[in-house]
Protein backbone atom coordinates (compact mmCIF):
# COMPACT_ATOMS: atom_id res chain seq x y z
CA UNK A 1 0.00 0.00 0.00
CA UNK A 2 2.87 2.36 0.77
CA UNK A 3 6.26 2.99 -0.82
CA UNK A 4 9.53 2.98 1.10
CA UNK A 5 9.13 6.74 1.50
CA UNK A 6 5.82 6.25 3.29
CA UNK A 7 3.61 7.50 0.44
CA UNK A 8 0.71 5.68 -1.17
CA UNK A 9 1.54 3.47 -4.14
CA UNK A 10 0.43 4.62 -7.58
CA UNK A 11 -2.30 1.94 -7.66
CA UNK A 12 -3.75 3.25 -4.40
CA UNK A 13 -3.54 6.84 -5.61
CA UNK A 14 -5.36 5.92 -8.82
CA UNK A 15 -8.05 4.09 -6.83
CA UNK A 16 -8.45 7.13 -4.59
CA UNK A 17 -9.06 9.46 -7.55
CA UNK A 18 -11.22 7.02 -9.55
CA UNK A 19 -14.47 8.62 -8.25
CA UNK A 20 -13.21 11.97 -9.57
CA UNK A 21 -12.55 10.46 -13.00
CA UNK A 22 -16.03 8.91 -13.07
CA UNK A 23 -17.68 12.16 -12.00
CA UNK A 24 -15.99 14.07 -14.83
CA UNK A 25 -16.94 11.32 -17.31
CA UNK A 26 -20.61 11.41 -16.36
CA UNK A 27 -20.69 15.21 -16.51
CA UNK A 28 -19.36 15.05 -20.08
CA UNK A 29 -21.78 12.27 -20.99
CA UNK A 30 -24.65 14.66 -20.35
CA UNK A 31 -23.55 16.57 -23.45
CA UNK A 32 -22.64 13.59 -25.65
CA UNK A 33 -24.70 11.29 -27.88
CA UNK A 34 -25.73 7.83 -26.70
CA UNK A 35 -23.19 6.26 -29.08
CA UNK A 36 -20.35 7.36 -26.78
CA UNK A 37 -19.49 4.78 -24.11
CA UNK A 38 -18.88 6.13 -20.63
CA UNK A 39 -16.28 3.38 -20.06
CA UNK A 40 -14.23 4.81 -22.94
CA UNK A 41 -14.31 8.24 -21.32
CA UNK A 42 -13.23 6.76 -17.99
CA UNK A 43 -10.39 4.83 -19.62
CA UNK A 44 -9.08 7.98 -21.31
CA UNK A 45 -9.58 9.88 -18.08
CA UNK A 46 -7.38 7.40 -16.22
CA UNK A 47 -4.65 8.03 -18.77
CA UNK A 48 -4.98 11.73 -18.01
CA UNK A 49 -4.83 11.01 -14.28
CA UNK A 50 -1.62 9.00 -14.65
CA UNK A 51 -0.16 11.80 -16.76
CA UNK A 52 -1.06 14.30 -14.03
CA UNK A 53 0.67 12.13 -11.43
CA UNK A 54 3.81 12.00 -13.54
CA UNK A 55 3.89 15.75 -14.15
CA UNK A 56 2.86 17.05 -10.74
CA UNK A 57 5.64 17.12 -8.14
CA UNK A 58 3.72 16.64 -4.89
CA UNK A 59 0.83 14.55 -6.17
CA UNK A 60 -1.35 15.21 -3.12
CA UNK A 61 -3.86 17.74 -1.85
CA UNK A 62 -6.40 20.10 -3.38
CA UNK A 63 -3.83 21.73 -5.63
CA UNK A 64 -3.12 18.41 -7.33
CA UNK A 65 -6.82 17.70 -7.73
CA UNK A 66 -7.33 21.01 -9.52
CA UNK A 67 -4.45 20.17 -11.85
CA UNK A 68 -5.66 16.59 -12.35
CA UNK A 69 -9.16 17.69 -13.34
CA UNK A 70 -7.70 19.60 -16.30
CA UNK A 71 -5.58 16.61 -17.38
CA UNK A 72 -8.41 14.10 -16.96
CA UNK A 73 -10.92 16.20 -18.87
CA UNK A 74 -8.38 17.01 -21.57
CA UNK A 75 -7.57 13.32 -22.07
CA UNK A 76 -11.28 12.53 -22.45
CA UNK A 77 -11.71 15.26 -25.06
CA UNK A 78 -8.61 14.08 -26.91
CA UNK A 79 -10.12 10.61 -27.09
CA UNK A 80 -13.33 12.02 -28.53
CA UNK A 81 -11.40 13.92 -31.20
CA UNK A 82 -9.34 10.88 -32.16
CA UNK A 83 -12.38 8.61 -32.46
CA UNK A 84 -14.12 11.08 -34.79
CA UNK A 85 -17.49 10.01 -33.39
CA UNK A 86 -19.52 12.82 -34.96
CA UNK A 87 -20.71 12.03 -38.52
CA UNK A 88 -19.13 14.20 -41.20
CA UNK A 89 -22.59 15.21 -42.41
CA UNK A 90 -23.44 16.64 -38.96
CA UNK A 91 -20.21 18.62 -38.82
CA UNK A 92 -20.95 20.01 -42.29
CA UNK A 93 -24.47 21.00 -41.33
CA UNK A 94 -23.33 22.69 -38.13
CA UNK A 95 -20.90 24.79 -40.16
CA UNK A 96 -23.93 25.86 -42.21
CA UNK A 97 -25.74 26.75 -38.98
CA UNK A 98 -22.82 28.89 -37.83
CA UNK A 99 -22.68 30.66 -41.18
CA UNK A 100 -26.43 31.32 -41.04
CA UNK A 101 -26.05 32.77 -37.54
CA UNK A 102 -23.28 35.06 -38.77
CA UNK A 103 -25.25 36.30 -41.79
CA UNK A 104 -28.56 36.82 -39.99
CA UNK A 105 -26.97 38.54 -37.02
CA UNK A 106 -25.16 40.91 -39.37
CA UNK A 107 -28.32 41.62 -41.35
CA UNK A 108 -30.69 42.08 -38.41
CA UNK A 109 -28.39 43.37 -35.69
CA UNK A 110 -29.60 40.73 -33.22
CA UNK A 111 -29.44 37.01 -32.52
CA UNK A 112 -31.60 35.04 -34.98
CA UNK A 113 -34.41 32.85 -33.69
CA UNK A 114 -34.68 29.12 -34.37
CA UNK A 115 -37.41 29.73 -36.93
CA UNK A 116 -35.27 32.26 -38.76
CA UNK A 117 -32.31 29.88 -38.80
CA UNK A 118 -34.44 27.00 -40.07
CA UNK A 119 -35.80 29.21 -42.86
CA UNK A 120 -32.31 30.41 -43.80
CA UNK A 121 -31.16 26.78 -43.98
CA UNK A 122 -34.23 25.91 -46.09
CA UNK A 123 -35.40 23.16 -43.76
CA UNK A 124 -38.50 22.58 -41.59
CA UNK A 125 -38.15 23.70 -38.00
CA UNK A 126 -38.50 20.09 -36.80
CA UNK A 127 -35.58 19.02 -39.03
CA UNK A 128 -33.46 21.88 -37.75
CA UNK A 129 -34.18 20.93 -34.14
CA UNK A 130 -33.30 17.30 -34.93
CA UNK A 131 -29.98 18.51 -36.33
CA UNK A 132 -29.27 20.32 -33.07
CA UNK A 133 -29.99 17.12 -31.18
CA UNK A 134 -27.77 15.07 -33.51
CA UNK A 135 -24.98 17.61 -32.95
CA UNK A 136 -25.02 16.97 -29.20
CA UNK A 137 -21.39 16.88 -28.12
CA UNK A 138 -20.02 18.12 -31.43
CA UNK A 139 -20.06 21.67 -30.11
CA UNK A 140 -18.46 20.55 -26.85
CA UNK A 141 -15.15 19.88 -28.59
CA UNK A 142 -15.50 23.07 -30.63
CA UNK A 143 -15.89 25.33 -27.63
CA UNK A 144 -13.01 23.65 -25.78
CA UNK A 145 -10.74 24.39 -28.74
CA UNK A 146 -11.90 27.99 -28.86
CA UNK A 147 -11.56 28.66 -25.14
CA UNK A 148 -8.34 26.82 -24.41
CA UNK A 149 -6.49 27.02 -27.71
CA UNK A 150 -5.10 24.29 -29.93
CA UNK A 151 -2.36 21.91 -28.89
CA UNK A 152 -1.22 22.70 -25.38
CA UNK A 153 -3.84 23.36 -22.77
CA UNK A 154 -4.04 26.34 -20.44
CA UNK A 155 -2.05 24.67 -17.65
CA UNK A 156 0.70 23.66 -20.08
CA UNK A 157 1.08 27.21 -21.27
CA UNK A 158 0.88 28.96 -17.90
CA UNK A 159 0.90 26.94 -14.67
CA UNK A 160 3.83 24.74 -15.65
CA UNK A 161 5.90 27.65 -16.88
CA UNK A 162 8.31 29.37 -14.51
CA UNK A 163 7.89 32.64 -16.43
CA UNK A 164 4.49 32.82 -18.17
CA UNK A 165 4.39 34.25 -21.68
CA UNK A 166 2.70 37.69 -21.36
CA UNK A 167 1.35 37.56 -24.93
CA UNK A 168 -0.28 34.17 -24.36
CA UNK A 169 -1.85 35.39 -21.13
CA UNK A 170 -3.27 38.46 -22.88
CA UNK A 171 -4.64 36.33 -25.71
CA UNK A 172 -6.33 34.01 -23.22
CA UNK A 173 -7.74 36.94 -21.26
CA UNK A 174 -9.09 38.49 -24.46
CA UNK A 175 -10.74 35.24 -25.53
CA UNK A 176 -12.35 34.82 -22.13
CA UNK A 177 -13.67 38.38 -22.20
CA UNK A 178 -15.19 37.77 -25.63
CA UNK A 179 -16.74 34.53 -24.38
CA UNK A 180 -18.28 36.28 -21.36
CA UNK A 181 -19.68 39.03 -23.61
CA UNK A 182 -21.05 36.44 -26.05
CA UNK A 183 -22.79 34.53 -23.26
CA UNK A 184 -24.38 37.76 -22.04
CA UNK A 185 -25.66 38.36 -25.57
CA UNK A 186 -27.39 34.96 -25.85
CA UNK A 187 -31.20 34.79 -26.03
CA UNK A 188 -32.62 34.62 -22.50
CA UNK A 189 -33.63 30.94 -22.54
CA UNK A 190 -30.24 29.84 -23.84
CA UNK A 191 -28.45 32.05 -21.34
CA UNK A 192 -30.52 30.57 -18.51
CA UNK A 193 -29.78 27.04 -19.70
CA UNK A 194 -26.02 27.73 -19.84
CA UNK A 195 -26.10 29.28 -16.36
CA UNK A 196 -27.97 26.34 -14.85
CA UNK A 197 -25.64 23.83 -16.46
CA UNK A 198 -22.23 25.47 -16.10
CA UNK A 199 -22.67 27.60 -12.99
CA UNK A 200 -25.24 25.65 -10.99
CA UNK A 201 -23.98 22.19 -12.13
CA UNK A 202 -27.52 20.95 -12.75
CA UNK A 203 -28.06 17.94 -15.00
CA UNK A 204 -30.22 18.00 -18.13
CA UNK A 205 -33.26 16.54 -16.39
CA UNK A 206 -33.11 19.15 -13.61
CA UNK A 207 -32.69 21.97 -16.13
CA UNK A 208 -35.63 20.66 -18.14
CA UNK A 209 -37.83 20.64 -15.05
CA UNK A 210 -36.93 24.23 -14.21
CA UNK A 211 -37.45 25.45 -17.79
CA UNK A 212 -40.53 23.30 -18.40
CA UNK A 213 -39.03 21.43 -21.36
CA UNK A 214 -37.71 17.94 -22.11
CA UNK A 215 -34.08 16.83 -21.77
CA UNK A 216 -33.90 16.63 -25.56
CA UNK A 217 -34.98 20.26 -25.79
CA UNK A 218 -32.23 21.25 -23.35
CA UNK A 219 -29.72 19.47 -25.61
CA UNK A 220 -31.02 21.40 -28.61
CA UNK A 221 -30.70 24.70 -26.77
CA UNK A 222 -27.16 23.80 -25.75
CA UNK A 223 -26.07 22.99 -29.31
CA UNK A 224 -27.55 26.21 -30.62
CA UNK A 225 -26.09 28.33 -27.82
CA UNK A 226 -22.59 27.00 -28.35
CA UNK A 227 -22.90 27.53 -32.12
CA UNK A 228 -23.65 31.19 -31.35
CA UNK A 229 -20.70 31.38 -28.95
CA UNK A 230 -18.35 29.83 -31.48
CA UNK A 231 -19.36 32.44 -34.06
CA UNK A 232 -18.83 35.27 -31.61
CA UNK A 233 -15.52 34.11 -30.12
CA UNK A 234 -13.93 33.20 -33.45
CA UNK A 235 -14.86 36.61 -34.81
CA UNK A 236 -17.34 35.26 -37.33
CA UNK A 237 -20.27 37.27 -35.98
CA UNK A 238 -19.55 40.98 -35.70
CA UNK A 239 -22.70 42.98 -36.47
CA UNK A 240 -22.54 46.76 -36.19
CA UNK A 241 -23.08 47.61 -32.54
CA UNK A 242 -25.40 50.46 -33.44
CA UNK A 243 -27.86 48.04 -35.04
CA UNK A 244 -28.28 45.82 -32.00
CA UNK A 245 -31.72 45.74 -30.46
CA UNK A 246 -32.34 45.77 -26.75
CA UNK A 247 -34.58 44.05 -24.24
CA UNK A 248 -37.05 41.43 -25.41
CA UNK A 249 -36.66 42.34 -29.09
CA UNK A 250 -32.96 41.59 -29.02
CA UNK A 251 -33.64 38.22 -27.38
CA UNK A 252 -36.30 37.01 -29.83
C-alpha positions in Angstrom: 0.0 0.0 0.0 2.9 2.4 0.8 6.3 3.0 -0.8 9.5 3.0 1.1 9.1 6.7 1.5 5.8 6.3 3.3 3.6 7.5 0.4 0.7 5.7 -1.2 1.5 3.5 -4.1 0.4 4.6 -7.6 -2.3 1.9 -7.7 -3.7 3.3 -4.4 -3.5 6.8 -5.6 -5.4 5.9 -8.8 -8.0 4.1 -6.8 -8.5 7.1 -4.6 -9.1 9.5 -7.5 -11.2 7.0 -9.6 -14.5 8.6 -8.3 -13.2 12.0 -9.6 -12.6 10.5 -13.0 -16.0 8.9 -13.1 -17.7 12.2 -12.0 -16.0 14.1 -14.8 -16.9 11.3 -17.3 -20.6 11.4 -16.4 -20.7 15.2 -16.5 -19.4 15.0 -20.1 -21.8 12.3 -21.0 -24.7 14.7 -20.3 -23.6 16.6 -23.4 -22.6 13.6 -25.6 -24.7 11.3 -27.9 -25.7 7.8 -26.7 -23.2 6.3 -29.1 -20.3 7.4 -26.8 -19.5 4.8 -24.1 -18.9 6.1 -20.6 -16.3 3.4 -20.1 -14.2 4.8 -22.9 -14.3 8.2 -21.3 -13.2 6.8 -18.0 -10.4 4.8 -19.6 -9.1 8.0 -21.3 -9.6 9.9 -18.1 -7.4 7.4 -16.2 -4.7 8.0 -18.8 -5.0 11.7 -18.0 -4.8 11.0 -14.3 -1.6 9.0 -14.7 -0.2 11.8 -16.8 -1.1 14.3 -14.0 0.7 12.1 -11.4 3.8 12.0 -13.5 3.9 15.7 -14.2 2.9 17.1 -10.7 5.6 17.1 -8.1 3.7 16.6 -4.9 0.8 14.6 -6.2 -1.3 15.2 -3.1 -3.9 17.7 -1.9 -6.4 20.1 -3.4 -3.8 21.7 -5.6 -3.1 18.4 -7.3 -6.8 17.7 -7.7 -7.3 21.0 -9.5 -4.5 20.2 -11.8 -5.7 16.6 -12.3 -9.2 17.7 -13.3 -7.7 19.6 -16.3 -5.6 16.6 -17.4 -8.4 14.1 -17.0 -10.9 16.2 -18.9 -8.4 17.0 -21.6 -7.6 13.3 -22.1 -11.3 12.5 -22.4 -11.7 15.3 -25.1 -8.6 14.1 -26.9 -10.1 10.6 -27.1 -13.3 12.0 -28.5 -11.4 13.9 -31.2 -9.3 10.9 -32.2 -12.4 8.6 -32.5 -14.1 11.1 -34.8 -17.5 10.0 -33.4 -19.5 12.8 -35.0 -20.7 12.0 -38.5 -19.1 14.2 -41.2 -22.6 15.2 -42.4 -23.4 16.6 -39.0 -20.2 18.6 -38.8 -20.9 20.0 -42.3 -24.5 21.0 -41.3 -23.3 22.7 -38.1 -20.9 24.8 -40.2 -23.9 25.9 -42.2 -25.7 26.8 -39.0 -22.8 28.9 -37.8 -22.7 30.7 -41.2 -26.4 31.3 -41.0 -26.0 32.8 -37.5 -23.3 35.1 -38.8 -25.2 36.3 -41.8 -28.6 36.8 -40.0 -27.0 38.5 -37.0 -25.2 40.9 -39.4 -28.3 41.6 -41.3 -30.7 42.1 -38.4 -28.4 43.4 -35.7 -29.6 40.7 -33.2 -29.4 37.0 -32.5 -31.6 35.0 -35.0 -34.4 32.8 -33.7 -34.7 29.1 -34.4 -37.4 29.7 -36.9 -35.3 32.3 -38.8 -32.3 29.9 -38.8 -34.4 27.0 -40.1 -35.8 29.2 -42.9 -32.3 30.4 -43.8 -31.2 26.8 -44.0 -34.2 25.9 -46.1 -35.4 23.2 -43.8 -38.5 22.6 -41.6 -38.1 23.7 -38.0 -38.5 20.1 -36.8 -35.6 19.0 -39.0 -33.5 21.9 -37.7 -34.2 20.9 -34.1 -33.3 17.3 -34.9 -30.0 18.5 -36.3 -29.3 20.3 -33.1 -30.0 17.1 -31.2 -27.8 15.1 -33.5 -25.0 17.6 -33.0 -25.0 17.0 -29.2 -21.4 16.9 -28.1 -20.0 18.1 -31.4 -20.1 21.7 -30.1 -18.5 20.6 -26.9 -15.1 19.9 -28.6 -15.5 23.1 -30.6 -15.9 25.3 -27.6 -13.0 23.7 -25.8 -10.7 24.4 -28.7 -11.9 28.0 -28.9 -11.6 28.7 -25.1 -8.3 26.8 -24.4 -6.5 27.0 -27.7 -5.1 24.3 -29.9 -2.4 21.9 -28.9 -1.2 22.7 -25.4 -3.8 23.4 -22.8 -4.0 26.3 -20.4 -2.1 24.7 -17.7 0.7 23.7 -20.1 1.1 27.2 -21.3 0.9 29.0 -17.9 0.9 26.9 -14.7 3.8 24.7 -15.7 5.9 27.7 -16.9 8.3 29.4 -14.5 7.9 32.6 -16.4 4.5 32.8 -18.2 4.4 34.3 -21.7 2.7 37.7 -21.4 1.3 37.6 -24.9 -0.3 34.2 -24.4 -1.9 35.4 -21.1 -3.3 38.5 -22.9 -4.6 36.3 -25.7 -6.3 34.0 -23.2 -7.7 36.9 -21.3 -9.1 38.5 -24.5 -10.7 35.2 -25.5 -12.3 34.8 -22.1 -13.7 38.4 -22.2 -15.2 37.8 -25.6 -16.7 34.5 -24.4 -18.3 36.3 -21.4 -19.7 39.0 -23.6 -21.0 36.4 -26.1 -22.8 34.5 -23.3 -24.4 37.8 -22.0 -25.7 38.4 -25.6 -27.4 35.0 -25.9 -31.2 34.8 -26.0 -32.6 34.6 -22.5 -33.6 30.9 -22.5 -30.2 29.8 -23.8 -28.4 32.1 -21.3 -30.5 30.6 -18.5 -29.8 27.0 -19.7 -26.0 27.7 -19.8 -26.1 29.3 -16.4 -28.0 26.3 -14.9 -25.6 23.8 -16.5 -22.2 25.5 -16.1 -22.7 27.6 -13.0 -25.2 25.6 -11.0 -24.0 22.2 -12.1 -27.5 20.9 -12.7 -28.1 17.9 -15.0 -30.2 18.0 -18.1 -33.3 16.5 -16.4 -33.1 19.2 -13.6 -32.7 22.0 -16.1 -35.6 20.7 -18.1 -37.8 20.6 -15.1 -36.9 24.2 -14.2 -37.5 25.4 -17.8 -40.5 23.3 -18.4 -39.0 21.4 -21.4 -37.7 17.9 -22.1 -34.1 16.8 -21.8 -33.9 16.6 -25.6 -35.0 20.3 -25.8 -32.2 21.2 -23.4 -29.7 19.5 -25.6 -31.0 21.4 -28.6 -30.7 24.7 -26.8 -27.2 23.8 -25.7 -26.1 23.0 -29.3 -27.6 26.2 -30.6 -26.1 28.3 -27.8 -22.6 27.0 -28.4 -22.9 27.5 -32.1 -23.7 31.2 -31.4 -20.7 31.4 -29.0 -18.4 29.8 -31.5 -19.4 32.4 -34.1 -18.8 35.3 -31.6 -15.5 34.1 -30.1 -13.9 33.2 -33.5 -14.9 36.6 -34.8 -17.3 35.3 -37.3 -20.3 37.3 -36.0 -19.6 41.0 -35.7 -22.7 43.0 -36.5 -22.5 46.8 -36.2 -23.1 47.6 -32.5 -25.4 50.5 -33.4 -27.9 48.0 -35.0 -28.3 45.8 -32.0 -31.7 45.7 -30.5 -32.3 45.8 -26.8 -34.6 44.1 -24.2 -37.1 41.4 -25.4 -36.7 42.3 -29.1 -33.0 41.6 -29.0 -33.6 38.2 -27.4 -36.3 37.0 -29.8 
